[in-house]
Amino acid sequence: MWIFKFLLVIVIISIILLVAGLNVSETVDLELLFQEYQDVSLVLVIIVSFILGMFGTLIISIFRELQLRSQLRKEKNLRINIERELTDLKNQLPKTEIEEEAKLKDFTDTSTSNEV
């Protein structure tokens, strides 16, 4: 999967460089934060916009990654608690039920191994 992302980045950068090469002599007027900038190179505007977009995407990705890791940690703790509860419940079963459960497990294990 990482190779597709890498190729996509290369294609995007190539397109930006192509557009920049075709517009070397182009200048634009830029209004930014209540200020106006005269005769700014179009190539500079494209490159700065691209870099700011990548930076914004990076920040959003970092927050998403942290959110997913937090969710994974919660799910892992929940699984551990459920396994502990199951172990405690198994320890509270009367001896006969435990033996029946073991016999059932042995039966299912032997029936699955015979199928192979």
N, C-alpha and C positions, 0 to 999 in steps of 0.2 A: 504493500500500500504506500509506503514511503516513497517508492520510486515514482509513482504517479504524481504525488505532490511535488516532488523535485522537478519532474518534467513540466508540470503546470507552471511552476515558478520560472523556469527557464523560458517557456513560451511567453509568459507575460512580460518578463524583462526584455526579451527580444523584440516584442511588439513596441514596447516603450522606447527602446533604442532606435527602432526603425522610424517611429513617429518623430522622435527628437532629431534624428538625422535629416529628415525631410523638412523640418521646420526650424533649421538653425538660425535663419535670418528673421524669423517672425518675432515681433514684439507685441505685447498686449498691455492694456491698461487694467489694473487690478484694484478693486475696492475690497478692503479687508479691515474689519473692525473699525468702521467709521473713518478710515483713512484711504486715500487714493494714491496708488503708486503708478507712475507713468513709465511707459516703455520698458516693461519687465519682459525678459526673455521667456518665450513660451516653453522652451525646453526646461528652464528652471522651475516654472510653475508646474509642469507635468511631473518632474522628478520629486519635488517637494510634496505634491499631492500624493504620489505613490508611497513615499516614505511615511507620511502621516497616516495613510490608510493601513499600511502594514503595522505600524506601531499601535494603532487602535485595535486592529485584529488581534495582535499579540496580547494586549491587556484583557480583552474579552475572553480569549482562549485561556489565559492564566486563571481568571476567575472561574470559568467553567470547569477547568481541571481541578481546582481546589474544591469546588462544590461536589464534583463526582467522587473525589477521594473521601470527603466527609461522609457522603452517603454510603460509600463502600465500607467505611469504618463502622458506621451505625449498623449496617446489615450484618457485618461480621460479628459484632458484639451481640446482636439479637440471635444469630445462629448459635453462638457459644452458650448463651443463656438457655435457649431451647434445648440444646444437647444436655446441659446440666440438669434441667428439669426432667428430661426423659430418663436420664441415669438415676436420678432420685426416685422417680416413679417406678422404675424397674427394681430398684433396691427394696421398695415397699411391697412388692407383689409377694403373695404367699408362695411357698416353695413349690407347690404342685403346678401353679401357673407358669413358673419359670421353667420347670422341666418340660411342660407341654410346649412352651414357646421354643425351647432348644430342640425338641423332637421335630417340630414343624420346620424349623430352620434347617436341620439336617436333611429332612425329606426334600425340601426345595433345593438344597445344594446338590444332593445326589441326582435329583431328576433333571437339573440343568446340566450337570456334567455328563449324564447319559445321552442327552440330546446332541452334544457336540461330537 
